[in-house]
Amino acid sequence: MLVLEKYTIGVGDRFAHQAKAQLQACIQIANDGVDVVPVWNKSNREHDFIGSTPQSVFDAAKVAINDAGWDKGWHVDADHINMNTVDKYIECSDFFTIDVAEYIGQSSESNIIADFIDRHAELIGSVYIDGIDQPFEISREYVEEVAAKYLFAVQAAAKIYRHIESNKSEFIAEVSMDETDSPQTPPELLIILAALADENVNLQTIAPKFTGRFNKGVDYVGDLAQFEKEFNDDLAVIAHAITKYGLPENLKLSVHSGSDKFSIYPIIGNALRNTGAGLHLKTAGTTWLEELVGLAESGGEGLELAKHIYTNALKNVDALCSPYASVIDIDINQLPSSENVNDWSGDKYANTLRHVQDHSEFNQHFRQLLHIAFKLAAKEGVRYTDLLKSNAEIVGKNVTENLYDRHFKRIFIW
């Protein structure tokens, strides 16, 4: 089995121009004594929007790896795949995010649920887990309820896993259940892991939905104390499941929509330090915003295009927001008019967009709208990508600083 490293970062490079700058952030944190391995990811939806192919992600990453002489691990993630989309990723990916959120709530046959409960008497009653002060008090009815909600999704994950396994000898599997309405509690996570073990799914990361809101491109919204308890309890549940059910020893939590969640990074960092656990953090969308920051700072044609993209985003705000309604909170009244933005300097545009929360010009609504507007840049075609090339230095500087200073250092430098 291909083994995933302890600390991994999911990085998105939607236009295949920032792999070098993203890797530079990993080089800088390695120089600080912490190995954080890049995992380049791009979802099928993003490929469709942009008109790219899965192979392009591998190709861009490989060039960056070779040019930098990077001799540590690196991976390419078939992000949020299902049985309908997985085949096109098998040749060029070694990490597969198996997304089964759409199957949650679809009930398995009653005999399958009953058999699961009969196999797992250890889940009923007082369940003691090292690292959690109080035992889980779990009834048979509760296990039945959770199994009815999640077993069908687990079976779907197993079907996809076995399909990949039949076509690829070594790969890394992640199971994703985050894109759903309700968070999974630690007891639910334990039951899900038992079910995945029953299906012989050798997952190395699992992405549950956590309490609170993980809106695109901005900070976490929720009860920090509750998140801290939940995150630490989840780590304890995973350690317990590894021992109890024979899951891979390096199984770890994956935090999706993890970019820019600055208020929870100290909590995550403390948990990693105290437990020795690993982490996979996905930061896909934040890099595209740094491209816009860099283009704005470059002035001239770059600033003009950045303004043009915002104007189009404002005109199409409803259509852009609709697919992302559950992961954005945009107050239309807080968005500047296109007329105002067209009068801005490059610094004003960059300061309004860049995620520096205590800056007087920062506007989270402006940032969220542009986060989901990458398809408008894709429509600009070579106009956009040529400007990325001609302004590669300033764009790359922003990409690297964002990952290293605002993400890596807040989690991994203790």
SEPA-327954 format. One record per residue (C-alpha): residue number from 1; residue in three letters; x negated, y negated, z. Coordinates in steps of 0.2 Angstrom, whole numbers, padded with zeros to 4 digits. Example, Ala and Ser with C-alpha at 12.3 -4.5 7.8 and 13.67 -1.06 7.14 Angstrom:
nr  rest  px  py  pz
1  ala  -0062  0022  0039
2  ser  -0068  0005  0036
//
This chain:
nr  rest  px  py  pz
1  met  0000  0000  0000
2  leu  -0006  -0017  -0004
3  val  -0008  -0026  0012
4  leu  -0002  -0044  0015
5  glu  -0014  -0055  0025
6  lys  -0010  -0062  0042
7  tyr  -0006  -0080  0037
8  thr  0001  -0084  0020
9  ile  0008  -0099  0012
10  gly  0021  -0099  -0002
11  val  0017  -0113  -0014
12  gly  0028  -0118  -0029
13  asp  0020  -0125  -0045
14  arg  0035  -0128  -0055
15  phe  0026  -0136  -0070
16  ala  0010  -0125  -0068
17  his  -0002  -0140  -0066
18  gln  -0006  -0140  -0047
19  ala  -0013  -0123  -0043
20  lys  -0030  -0130  -0041
21  ala  -0024  -0144  -0029
22  gln  -0014  -0131  -0019
23  leu  -0029  -0119  -0018
24  gln  -0040  -0134  -0012
25  ala  -0029  -0135  0003
26  cys  -0032  -0117  0007
27  ile  -0051  -0120  0005
28  gln  -0050  -0134  0017
29  ile  -0041  -0125  0030
30  ala  -0053  -0110  0028
31  asn  -0068  -0122  0031
32  asp  -0059  -0126  0048
33  gly  -0060  -0107  0052
34  val  -0042  -0102  0047
35  asp  -0038  -0091  0032
36  val  -0022  -0095  0024
37  val  -0019  -0086  0008
38  pro  -0009  -0093  -0006
39  val  0006  -0085  -0013
40  trp  0012  -0093  -0029
41  asn  0031  -0092  -0031
42  lys  0044  -0098  -0043
43  ser  0062  -0092  -0043
44  asn  0072  -0085  -0058
45  arg  0083  -0100  -0057
46  glu  0068  -0112  -0058
47  his  0061  -0103  -0073
48  asp  0078  -0105  -0082
49  phe  0079  -0123  -0078
50  ile  0061  -0127  -0084
51  gly  0060  -0114  -0098
52  ser  0045  -0105  -0091
53  thr  0041  -0087  -0089
54  pro  0035  -0077  -0074
55  gln  0018  -0074  -0083
56  ser  0014  -0092  -0083
57  val  0014  -0093  -0064
58  phe  0001  -0079  -0064
59  asp  -0009  -0087  -0078
60  ala  -0010  -0104  -0069
61  ala  -0015  -0096  -0052
62  lys  -0028  -0085  -0060
63  val  -0037  -0100  -0068
64  ala  -0037  -0110  -0052
65  ile  -0044  -0094  -0043
66  asn  -0058  -0092  -0056
67  asp  -0063  -0110  -0057
68  ala  -0064  -0112  -0038
69  gly  -0073  -0095  -0035
70  trp  -0060  -0091  -0022
71  asp  -0065  -0074  -0015
72  lys  -0051  -0072  -0003
73  gly  -0033  -0065  -0006
74  trp  -0020  -0072  -0017
75  his  -0003  -0067  -0023
76  val  0011  -0070  -0036
77  asp  0028  -0069  -0029
78  ala  0043  -0063  -0039
79  asp  0054  -0075  -0029
80  his  0072  -0071  -0025
81  ile  0074  -0057  -0037
82  asn  0088  -0044  -0038
83  met  0091  -0029  -0049
84  asn  0096  -0040  -0064
85  thr  0080  -0050  -0064
86  val  0066  -0039  -0057
87  asp  0059  -0031  -0072
88  lys  0052  -0046  -0080
89  tyr  0041  -0049  -0065
90  ile  0034  -0032  -0062
91  glu  0019  -0034  -0073
92  cys  0013  -0051  -0067
93  ser  0018  -0051  -0049
94  asp  0012  -0041  -0033
95  phe  0024  -0049  -0020
96  phe  0043  -0047  -0022
97  thr  0055  -0057  -0012
98  ile  0070  -0045  -0013
99  asp  0085  -0056  -0010
100  val  0101  -0047  -0004
101  ala  0110  -0062  0003
102  glu  0125  -0060  -0009
103  tyr  0128  -0042  -0002
104  ile  0130  -0048  0016
105  gly  0147  -0045  0022
106  gln  0151  -0031  0009
107  ser  0155  -0016  0019
108  ser  0147  0001  0017
109  glu  0158  0017  0018
110  ser  0164  0021  0035
111  asn  0155  0038  0036
112  ile  0138  0029  0032
113  ile  0141  0017  0046
114  ala  0146  0031  0058
115  asp  0130  0041  0053
116  phe  0119  0025  0056
117  ile  0126  0023  0073
118  asp  0124  0041  0077
119  arg  0106  0041  0072
120  his  0103  0025  0083
121  ala  0109  0029  0101
122  glu  0094  0019  0107
123  leu  0103  0003  0100
124  ile  0117  0005  0112
125  gly  0117  -0001  0130
126  ser  0103  -0011  0138
127  val  0089  -0013  0126
128  tyr  0073  -0019  0133
129  ile  0060  -0028  0122
130  asp  0043  -0033  0128
131  gly  0042  -0052  0127
132  ile  0061  -0055  0130
133  asp  0066  -0058  0148
134  gln  0083  -0051  0148
135  pro  0088  -0035  0139
136  phe  0100  -0035  0125
137  glu  0117  -0029  0131
138  ile  0123  -0020  0115
139  ser  0140  -0010  0114
140  arg  0144  0003  0101
141  glu  0157  -0009  0094
142  tyr  0144  -0022  0091
143  val  0132  -0010  0082
144  glu  0147  -0005  0071
145  glu  0151  -0023  0067
146  val  0133  -0028  0063
147  ala  0131  -0012  0052
148  ala  0147  -0016  0043
149  lys  0141  -0033  0039
150  tyr  0123  -0029  0034
151  leu  0121  -0010  0029
152  phe  0127  -0013  0011
153  ala  0114  -0027  0009
154  val  0100  -0016  0016
155  gln  0105  -0002  0004
156  ala  0104  -0015  -0010
157  ala  0087  -0020  -0004
158  ala  0082  -0001  -0004
159  lys  0088  0001  -0022
160  ile  0078  -0013  -0028
161  tyr  0063  -0008  -0018
162  arg  0063  0010  -0025
163  his  0065  0003  -0043
164  ile  0049  -0008  -0040
165  glu  0040  0007  -0032
166  ser  0044  0018  -0047
167  asn  0036  0005  -0059
168  lys  0021  -0002  -0048
169  ser  0009  0008  -0037
170  glu  0005  -0006  -0026
171  phe  0015  -0021  -0021
172  ile  0021  -0032  -0006
173  ala  0039  -0032  -0001
174  glu  0049  -0046  0007
175  val  0067  -0044  0011
176  ser  0077  -0061  0011
177  met  0093  -0064  0020
178  asp  0092  -0082  0023
179  glu  0103  -0089  0009
180  thr  0119  -0085  0019
181  asp  0131  -0095  0030
182  ser  0127  -0088  0047
183  pro  0110  -0086  0055
184  gln  0105  -0068  0061
185  thr  0103  -0066  0079
186  pro  0088  -0057  0087
187  pro  0099  -0042  0091
188  glu  0106  -0042  0073
189  leu  0088  -0043  0066
190  leu  0084  -0027  0077
191  ile  0098  -0018  0069
192  ile  0094  -0023  0051
193  leu  0076  -0018  0054
194  ala  0081  -0001  0060
195  ala  0092  0001  0044
196  leu  0078  -0004  0033
197  ala  0066  0009  0041
198  asp  0080  0022  0038
199  glu  0079  0018  0020
200  asn  0060  0019  0020
201  val  0058  0001  0014
202  asn  0040  -0004  0019
203  leu  0043  -0022  0020
204  gln  0029  -0033  0026
205  thr  0039  -0049  0028
206  ile  0057  -0053  0032
207  ala  0066  -0069  0030
208  pro  0081  -0071  0041
209  lys  0092  -0086  0042
210  phe  0087  -0096  0057
211  thr  0098  -0108  0068
212  gly  0099  -0126  0062
213  arg  0098  -0133  0045
214  phe  0083  -0131  0033
215  asn  0087  -0145  0021
216  lys  0076  -0147  0005
217  gly  0061  -0157  0007
218  val  0065  -0165  0024
219  asp  0063  -0161  0043
220  tyr  0072  -0147  0052
221  val  0089  -0153  0059
222  gly  0095  -0143  0075
223  asp  0091  -0139  0093
224  leu  0073  -0137  0095
225  ala  0074  -0127  0111
226  gln  0086  -0115  0103
227  phe  0075  -0113  0088
228  glu  0060  -0110  0099
229  lys  0069  -0096  0109
230  glu  0076  -0088  0093
231  phe  0059  -0088  0084
232  asn  0050  -0081  0099
233  asp  0063  -0067  0101
234  asp  0062  -0063  0083
235  leu  0043  -0060  0084
236  ala  0046  -0049  0099
237  val  0060  -0039  0090
238  ile  0048  -0037  0075
239  ala  0034  -0030  0086
240  his  0046  -0018  0094
241  ala  0053  -0012  0078
242  ile  0035  -0009  0071
243  thr  0032  0003  0086
244  lys  0050  0010  0087
245  tyr  0053  0013  0069
246  gly  0036  0015  0061
247  leu  0037  -0001  0050
248  pro  0021  -0008  0043
249  glu  0010  -0015  0057
250  asn  0008  -0032  0048
251  leu  0026  -0035  0047
252  lys  0029  -0053  0050
253  leu  0042  -0067  0049
254  ser  0045  -0077  0034
255  val  0051  -0095  0035
256  his  0060  -0100  0019
257  ser  0063  -0118  0014
258  gly  0049  -0121  0026
259  ser  0041  -0136  0019
260  asp  0042  -0152  0028
261  lys  0049  -0145  0044
262  phe  0037  -0155  0054
263  ser  0047  -0154  0071
264  ile  0046  -0135  0072
265  tyr  0028  -0133  0066
266  pro  0021  -0135  0084
267  ile  0034  -0122  0090
268  ile  0028  -0110  0077
269  gly  0010  -0113  0080
270  asn  0012  -0110  0098
271  ala  0021  -0094  0095
272  leu  0007  -0088  0084
273  arg  -0006  -0092  0096
274  asn  0003  -0084  0111
275  thr  0008  -0068  0102
276  gly  -0006  -0065  0089
277  ala  0008  -0064  0076
278  gly  0007  -0068  0057
279  leu  0017  -0079  0047
280  his  0023  -0082  0029
281  leu  0029  -0100  0026
282  lys  0037  -0105  0010
283  thr  0034  -0123  0004
284  ala  0039  -0122  -0014
285  gly  0048  -0139  -0018
286  thr  0036  -0151  -0009
287  thr  0023  -0150  -0022
288  trp  0034  -0157  -0036
289  leu  0038  -0172  -0025
290  glu  0019  -0175  -0023
291  glu  0018  -0175  -0042
292  leu  0030  -0190  -0042
293  val  0021  -0199  -0028
294  gly  0005  -0197  -0038
295  leu  0013  -0203  -0054
296  ala  0021  -0218  -0045
297  glu  0004  -0223  -0038
298  ser  -0004  -0222  -0055
299  gly  0006  -0236  -0061
300  gly  0010  -0239  -0079
301  glu  0018  -0225  -0089
302  gly  0018  -0214  -0073
303  leu  0027  -0226  -0063
304  glu  0039  -0230  -0077
305  leu  0043  -0211  -0079
306  ala  0046  -0209  -0060
307  lys  0058  -0223  -0060
308  his  0067  -0216  -0076
309  ile  0069  -0199  -0067
310  tyr  0077  -0207  -0052
311  thr  0089  -0217  -0063
312  asn  0094  -0201  -0071
313  ala  0096  -0192  -0055
314  leu  0107  -0206  -0048
315  lys  0118  -0205  -0064
316  asn  0120  -0186  -0061
317  val  0120  -0185  -0043
318  asp  0136  -0174  -0041
319  ala  0130  -0161  -0054
320  leu  0112  -0160  -0046
321  cys  0119  -0159  -0028
322  ser  0132  -0146  -0031
323  pro  0121  -0130  -0032
324  tyr  0111  -0136  -0017
325  ala  0126  -0142  -0006
326  ser  0122  -0130  0008
327  val  0104  -0136  0010
328  ile  0105  -0155  0007
329  asp  0112  -0169  0017
330  ile  0112  -0184  0006
331  asp  0122  -0200  0010
332  ile  0125  -0208  -0006
333  asn  0127  -0225  0002
334  gln  0109  -0224  0008
335  leu  0102  -0222  -0010
336  pro  0094  -0237  -0017
337  ser  0102  -0243  -0034
338  ser  0092  -0240  -0050
339  glu  0091  -0259  -0052
340  asn  0082  -0260  -0036
341  val  0070  -0246  -0039
342  asn  0066  -0252  -0056
343  asp  0059  -0268  -0047
344  trp  0048  -0258  -0036
345  ser  0029  -0257  -0036
346  gly  0021  -0240  -0037
347  asp  0016  -0241  -0018
348  lys  0034  -0245  -0014
349  tyr  0041  -0230  -0023
350  ala  0027  -0218  -0016
351  asn  0030  -0224  0002
352  thr  0049  -0222  0000
353  leu  0047  -0204  -0006
354  arg  0032  -0198  0003
355  his  0037  -0188  0019
356  val  0029  -0199  0032
357  gln  0044  -0201  0044
358  asp  0038  -0216  0054
359  his  0034  -0226  0038
360  ser  0046  -0241  0037
361  glu  0050  -0238  0019
362  phe  0053  -0219  0020
363  asn  0070  -0214  0014
364  gln  0075  -0196  0017
365  his  0091  -0197  0005
366  phe  0080  -0203  -0009
367  arg  0068  -0189  -0006
368  gln  0081  -0176  -0005
369  leu  0089  -0182  -0022
370  leu  0072  -0181  -0031
371  his  0068  -0164  -0023
372  ile  0083  -0156  -0033
373  ala  0080  -0167  -0048
374  phe  0065  -0157  -0055
375  lys  0075  -0151  -0070
376  leu  0076  -0169  -0076
377  ala  0057  -0169  -0077
378  ala  0058  -0153  -0086
379  lys  0069  -0161  -0099
380  glu  0055  -0174  -0102
381  gly  0044  -0160  -0109
382  val  0027  -0165  -0114
383  arg  0030  -0183  -0109
384  tyr  0030  -0177  -0091
385  thr  0016  -0164  -0092
386  asp  0005  -0175  -0102
387  leu  0006  -0188  -0088
388  leu  0002  -0175  -0075
389  lys  -0014  -0171  -0085
390  ser  -0019  -0189  -0088
391  asn  -0017  -0193  -0069
392  ala  -0023  -0176  -0063
393  glu  -0035  -0184  -0050
394  ile  -0022  -0195  -0040
395  val  -0008  -0182  -0042
396  gly  -0020  -0168  -0036
397  lys  -0026  -0178  -0021
398  asn  -0008  -0181  -0015
399  val  -0004  -0162  -0017
400  thr  -0019  -0157  -0007
401  glu  -0016  -0169  0007
402  asn  0002  -0165  0008
403  leu  -0001  -0147  0011
404  tyr  -0017  -0148  0021
405  asp  -0013  -0163  0032
406  arg  0006  -0162  0034
407  his  0008  -0143  0034
408  phe  -0007  -0133  0038
409  lys  -0015  -0143  0051
410  arg  0001  -0145  0061
411  ile  0003  -0126  0061
412  phe  -0014  -0118  0061
413  ile  -0025  -0130  0070
414  trp  -0023  -0127  0088
//
